[in-house]
């Protein structure tokens, strides 16, 4: 009997033990993944986080508090706390940073290592005289105006060629003879935002002509008349490109017009009836006006932001109403006591938006509007309809990051990075402003984002540097004393410099830095 009962209960017992083992194992895996660790030596349980290091190039040695723990790419569990992380590879500068490990979180870092010695080559050289040069807003196109005894030529240099591209670089895109009968008195170029088109102005003693020319293919001067545009009646207007590269914008003291040069058609976009009204365009082909609205409240400024196409059609209100305080007492309080970087809604009673709007920028890829006033600076989130204070001072917007969630800013004493968007659960990023450390503010020139949006490049004290966006890992590249222009390629592998010296003439020198 006992044997029969044992036989019957044994499968049940085994099933219970297997179930308990599965639950115990699952719980152990969950606790391990959540950062729990058992320290048998101290007979204690502790919580940890994870450090993940992904370097470029890979197979670099990782040091944690001077102890080597392996090569990149690698993840390792660490106790909660702050560590000195060093990433090292032969032939490259060391990368160092203090990194804080948070419980139950993975903290990723992405060291970008720079070579200690650069290979260099000459990408272009010429004995002709450099008269002017232009660079587009996307840092893809460099246009050179060269002169010799026979006349002028425009040379296009692609700053970001790919290895599979078979075209010639540089390319002479236009040659102009300078005759004694009608000598050229002035040549000028206005590059479009993308740099693929240019507004060419040719002045001589008798005429002033304007042409739209492509910058990435050859134009023949004999057929240049086909590209002629007639803006003679707008000689007193300021002419700029729309950010979508399809229109010219004509601005006077009284109005703003767009000119569709493909259709030879002009559109009236705005009459300037109030000095407080401001306008801009975006890369998607829209025109915006921040229009000042009358209100009975003397201490309140009221605006609306409208959008329409550059042909004047499809009117839409982006912000029906936004209020700004005229009283500077509120902003003085924010400057002295500080404030939280948090989003807020706007109303006539809102004391966080202050000042008269002086300029703004709409970025649909970033889903927001940068607004600068006489007193302060703000970011408006188009999706949520909320605002956040960027700075209690008017600050200069240098550039959007290429991932479209950060701003590079300059105020009167320092440079800042303002982050207005981040991925949910990312504990390594905080919404708000952070100083770029370790910069000699008065000596900084040509500061700009690098294409991965995690590093910046700049000139300081006649040297070109890169650094991460916090200002750490400052790495010297080359002396900039005789450099007219320089840029880091989108691939982040090359440094290109434009130089013009008596000894070597005009040169574009390409350095391999990564």
N, C-alpha and C positions, 0 to 999 in steps of 0.2 A: 504493500500500500504506500509506504513512504517513498519507495522508489518510483511508483507511478506518479505521485504528487510532485516529486522533484523533477521528473521528466516534463510534466505539464507546466511547472512554474519557471523552468530554466529559460525557455524562449522569451517569456515575458521579462524576466530579469535582464537577459541580454539586450532586449529591445530598449528597456529603460536605460541601461548603461550606455548604449550607443547614442540614444537621444541626448542623454546628459553630456556625453563627450562632444556631440555636434554643437550643442548650445554653448558649452564651455569654450570650445575652439572658436566658435563664431564671436563670442564675447571677448576672447583674448585678442582675436584679430582686430575687432572694433576698437578695443582699448589701445592696442598698439598703434593703429592708424590714427587714433585721436591724441597720441603723444604720451601715453602712459608707459612708464618703464619701471621694472622691479630691480632695485639695487640690492643684491643678495649680501654684499659685503656690509652694508649698513642696515640691512633688514628694513628697507623702506621702499615706498612707492613714490615716484616723482613724475612730473609732467614735462614733456619736451616739445620742441618744434622741429621744423626741418629747414635746412639750408640747401638751396639748389643753385649750383654755379654752372652757367652756360657761357663760355668765353668764346671770343673770336680773335685769333684762331683757336681751335680745340687742342686737346692734349697739353694744356698748360697745367703746371703744378699748383695745387691749392694748399695754402698754409692757413691754419686757424691758430691764432696766438703763437705764431712761429713754428707750429708743428705741421709737417706735411701729412696730408690725409688722402692723397690720391690725385688723379688728373681729371680735367674737365672733359666731357660734361659729367657732373656727379651730384647726387643728393646724399645728405647725411643728417642723422638726427642729432640735435644738440639740446642741452639744458637751456631753459629760458634765461636770457641775459644778452649782453652786448659783447661782441667779439671783434678782434682785429683780423680782417680777412685780407690775405695777400694772394694774388695770382701771378705766377712767374713763368716765363718761357725764354729760352735762350734766343738772343737777338732782338728782344723786345723790352720796352720799359716795364718795370713792375707796376701792377695795379693794386692799390691799397684802399681799404675803406672800413670804417666801423659799421658793423651790421648788427641790428637788434633782432633776436629770435623771439617770436611770440608763441605762446602755447597753442597747440592744436592747429598751427598755421604753417604753410610752406612759404618761406621767404626767398624769392628768386632774385639773383643778381646776374647781370650780363656784362662782364668786363670786356671792353674793346681795347685790344693791345696795339700799341704803336711801335714800329720798328725803331731801333736805336740808330741804325744807319740806313740811309735812303739810297736806292738806285734812282738815277735821273736820266732824262733824255730830252732832247730839244724837239718839241712838237711843231714849232714854226719859227722861222727867222727871216728877216728881211733887212735890206740895206736902205729901204725907202723911209721917208720921214713919217712918223706917226703924228697925225694932226689931232684926232679925237678917237675915243672908243666908247662903246655903249654895252651894257649888260641888261638882259631882261629880268623881270621880277622872279622868274623861276630858276635863275642861274643855269640855264641851258645854252644860251646863245651869247657869244661875244662877237661884236661887230667892230672892225677896225677901219678907220679912214686913213689911207696912206697917200703920200704925194711924192712925185719926182718931177723931172723937167718936162715930161710929156703930159702930165695931168694927174688926175686922182683915180684911186680905185678903192672900192669897198670890199673888204675881205671878211668872210664869215667863218668863225671857228666854233665847232660843236664841243661844248664843255663836258658832255656826257655821252660819248660814243660807246656803243656796245661792241664786243669783240667780233660779233657776226656781221656788223655793218660793213659793207664793201665800198661805200662812197668815199670820195676824197675829202680830207680834212686837213687844212682849211680849204675854202673855196672862194675864188675871186668872183663875186656875184654881180659887180657892175664896174665899168670903167668909163670915166668922163674925161674927154680931152679938154684942155684949158687953152683955147685959142686966143690970139692977141686981139681979134676983132670983138669978141664978147667974152672977156675974161670973167671967170667965176669969182665972185667976191665973198660968197659964203655957202657952205654946205652943212646941213644939219639933219639929224635923224631923231625921230621919236619912235622907240620900239613899242610894239604892243605888249600887253601883259605876258603873253606866251612867248614873245620874241620871234614868232614865225612871220609876222608882217611888220612893216616899218613905214612911217610917214616921212618921205624924203623931201626936203626943201632945198631948191637950187636957186641961188640969187646971183644975178649979174648986174651990170650997170643999167640995164634997160628993163629987166623983168624979174619977177619972183614967182617960181612955179613949184607946185606941190604934187607929189606922186605917191601912190600906194604901191610898194614893191614887196615881193617875198624875200625873205632873208636866207632861205635854204636852197635856192636855185638861182641860176644865172639869168640876169636881165640884160637885154641888148639896148644900148642907148638910142639906137636908131628907131626902135619900136617903143621907147619909153612913153611917147605921147599917148599910147593906148592906156596908160596908167595915170594920166593926168586928171587931177580933180580941181574944180574951180571953187575956191573959197575966197575970192577977191573981195566980196562984199562983207566978209567976216574978218577983215584984217585987224580989227580992234578986239577981237574975241580971243580968249585963252583956249587953246586947242589941246585936248587930252584924249587918250584912248579909253573906251569902256573896258571893263574888266573881262568881258567875254570876247574881246578882240574883233567884234563885228561892226562897231560903230565908232565914229569920232564924236566927241562931245565938245560943243561950242558954248563957251560961257562968257557973258558980259556982265556989266553991273546991273542989268535989268532982267535978263532971262537966261535960260539954259536950253539948248537945242541938241538933238542927236542927228547925226548925218550917216545914213546908210549909203556908204560909198559904192556898194555893189549895185544898188538901184538908183544911185544919184538922187536920193530923196532925203529931205530934212523934216524933222518933227519938233514942234514946240513942246517941251516937257515941263517947264516951270517958269513962271514969272516971279521975279524977286520982289515981293510986296512987303516983306518983313525981314529985317536983318537977323532975326532969331531963327529963320527957316534954314535948314541944312539939307544937303543932298549927297548921294553917293550911288554907285552901281555895284553889282556883284558878278561873280563869274558865270552865273546861270542866265545872264541876259536881262536882268531887271534893273529898274531905276527906282530909287527910294527917296522920299522926302520926309524929314522930321519937321512937321509944320507946327508953328507956335499958334495956339488957340487963345482967344481972349477969354478972360475970366474976371469976375467981380472981386475975387480975393486978391488983394494987392501983394500979399506975401507968398502967393502960390503961382508957379509957372505951369502951364498946361500944354501938352503936346499930343500929336498923333503921328504914327508912322504908317505911311502908305507905300504901296508897291505897285508898279505897273511895268509893262514891257517897254523896251527902248523905242518902240514906235508909238508909244503913248496909249496903247490899248490895255485891256484886262486890269482895270483898277481894282485893288484889293487892300483892305486895312489889315496891317500886320499887328499893330498895337492901336486899338481905337482911342485910348486915352491913357496918358501917364502924367503924373504930377511930380513937380520938383519944388522944394522949398527955396524961397528967396532969402530967408533968414540964415545967416552964416553961423549963428550961435550953436545950432545943432552940430555942424561939422566940426567946430572947434572942440566940442565935447567929445566927439568920436576920436579926434586926433589926440586928445590929452588922456582919455581913459581907456581907449581901445574898443574893439568890437569883435563879435564872433563872425567867422566866415560861414554864414548860413543864408539860404535863399529865403526871400520874403515876397509878399504881395504888395502891390502899390495901391494907394488911395489918396484922397486929398489930405488926410490926416497923417500920412506916412512921413516920418521925419528922417528917413534914411537916404532918400534921394534928394540931392541938394545941388543947386547951381543952374546956370544957363548952358544948354547943350552947345558945345563948340565943334565937335566932330563925332562921327560914328562910322562903324564898319559892320557890314552884314556878311556873315559866312554861313551859307546854307549847309555846307558839309559839316560844320561844327554845330549847326542848329542853334545859332545864337547871334546876338547883336552886341558889339562892343560900343559903349557910350561914354564919351568924355565930356565933362562939364567944366565950368570955370572953377569949381571947387573940388571935384572928386571924379571917380571913375567907376563904371558899373558894367556888369555882364547881364544880358537878358536872355533867358532860356526860352526859345520859341515854342518848344514842345509843352513845357509846364506853365508858361506864362508868368514865371517868377523872375525876380532880380536877385543879384548878389553884389555886394560892394567889393570891387577889386582893390580900391585904394581910397583913403579919405583925402587924397590929393589928385589933381590932374596929372596923369602919367602918360608917357609916350609909348604907344604900341609899336614895337619894332617888328614883330613877326608872329604869326600863328605857327605852332608846331605842325609838322606834316601829318601827325596822327590826329590833328584837329581836336585836342582836348587841353591844350596849354597855350599860354601867351608869354612871350618874352617882352619884358617891360623895362622902361628906364624912367626913374624919377630924378630929382635934383641931386641925390647923393649916392644912389646905388642902382644895381640891376636886380630884377626880380623875375621869378617864374610864377605865374598864376595858373593853377589847375582848376578848371571849372567842370570837369567830367572825369569819371573813373569807372572801372568795372566793379560791380557789386561784389563785396567780400574781399576786395583787394586792400589789405591792411597796410601795404607799403606806400600807398598814395593817400594824401589828404587834400580835400577841397580847400583852396585858399592860396595865399601868397607865401612864397619862401624866398629869402635872399639868396643870390648867387654869391657865395663866399670867395675869399682869396683873390679878389680883383682889385687892381689899383685903378679906382674909378676914373680919375682925371686923365689916365693914359689909355683908356680903352677905346678902340676904334673897330669898326666893321664887325661888330658882334652879330652872330647869326646862328640859327639852328643847323645842326647836322641832320642828315636825312632820317636817321633812326629815332629822332625826337627825344633821345636820352642824353645827347651830348651837344655842346656848343663849340664854336670856333671864334677866335677874336685876335686882334692885334693888341699888344701891350709892350711899351718901351722898345719899339723897333724889332719886335719878334712876333711870329705867328704861333699861336697856341691852340690846343684843343683841351677841353675839360668836360667832366660830366656836368649835368644840369645843376648839381648842388655847388659846383665850383671846385670839387675835389678832383684828384688825378690830373692836375695841370701838366700837360706834356708839351715841351717845345718842339716846333717843327723846323722852320728856317727863319733866317734874318729877313726882315721886311724893308730894310733901308732903301733899296732901289726898286722895290716891287710896286708897280702901278695898280695892279689888281690881282687878287688871288681867290681861290675857292676850293672847297673839298668836294670831290665828285660824289654823285648820288650813291655810287657803289661803296663809298667810304674807303676806297683803296688808293686814291690818287689825290695829290695836292698839285693844282695847276697855278702857275704864276706868270703874269705878264710883266716883262721888264724891258726897259729902254735905256741903254747906257752907251757912252761914247766908245767904250772898248769893244763891246760885243754887238752893238746895234739893238734892233728890236727882236725880242725872243719870247716865245712861250715855252717855259720849262716845266716838265711833268715829273713829279717825284712820286715814287711808290712808297707809301707810308705804312701799308698794312698788308 
